[in-house]
């Protein structure tokens, strides 16, 4: 028996043993809700589907936004053989077999569309197996992925496909879908004669985070809980029971992980304390490793605050130790304290910029020897070679600043650190100006008087 079966033309959406989300799956573009930027009137994907000329496609978006549904709609309108299989269940042997079948079918004038759910789970070798058949036109490939195709799909395959980005559904979209499911007697819950306010459905929509499948699952549970209620009304209390605990979209190794930490870092940098707390909460409540967040918070302290407020680093290190010491959930507050402090602290990237310039000079300039006067001379030989000669001990000099070159000759006038006027750095800036004046005075005093 083949693992690859053309999608049957019969409609089994009335099968009550199937989940509500599957029964209510839109069958045509007219039933499809959301993604107006792709399938709205005159939009590119809508026109490709209606012309039955989709080419190879990659659908990229969060769960429950319509990737598989769009593939099945294409299956319903195309005159090509439509083969569906999952990257979770299939290996290289199965891929080669279906490619061979597609090549034979093409010789008889039959087109083949291959739909791969979760294509990001295929490794490079498995993806390579599709490439020659896509190039020859033996198949049109449609892949669905929740991961960034730039990272998960080989460049050669990506360049031969058109990527369509699906957005999370809005709460309004999901309320429309839920209302439709309550009213549909053939495929949905209409036979149960349930009633639900827009507020109750809106709560389900809000908790689903743009995932229609998740919203349908909650509604199905709520419908069962309502079955024994005389009013037949899906109330807020029933919805709350059905929801139990919200499951947030989060993948510790995926793109959403990096999106959220980026949002947290940039909110802190922009001194937006409320946004900073929100993104921190999103990560912690979704199950992110608190020590990972603590490490990133320490980085924010040194990258975006620096010496404008030296206490920021100490506070973040203390928060890291608190998380390690008391654990969670109490450690959440230690991280929240650190994030609020960072968001409100004066900002400076002067140290970050200074060290970046040092790195560039180390990489691009000649690594000249350390000047002799800065070298220690623990042996007589080294002292005889001039090690330490000309060194001035700053504590024995007026103002504790010696007129002595400490950079190598090729960088002698280089300035890396430019403190801002923010926080403590304003005092540092004043001190640096004072040191420059002292050295300038020393140089003028050492100039020989004109004869």
Secondary structure, DSSP 8 states (H G I E B T S, - for coil): --S-EE--SS--TT-TTS-HHHHT---STTT--S-HHHHSTT-HHHHHHHHT---SEEEE--TTSSHHHHHHHHHHH-SSEEEEEETTT--HHHHHHHHHHHHHHHHTT--EEEEEETGGGS-HHHHHHHHHHHHHTS-EEEEEESS-HHHHS-HHHHHTSEEEE-----HHHHHHHHHHHHH-TTTSSGGG--EE-HHHHHHHHHHTTT-HHHHHHHHHHHHHHHTT-TT-EE-HHHHHHHHSS------TTSHHHHHHHHHHHHHHHTT-HHHHHHHHHHHHHTT--HHHHHHHHHHHIIIIIGGGGTHHHHHHHHHHHHHHHH-TTTHHHHHHHHHHHHHHS----HHHHHHHHHHHHHHHS------GGGS---SHHHHHTTTTTT---GGGSGGG------S-GGGTT-------SSTHHHHHHHHHHHHHHHHHHHHHHHS----
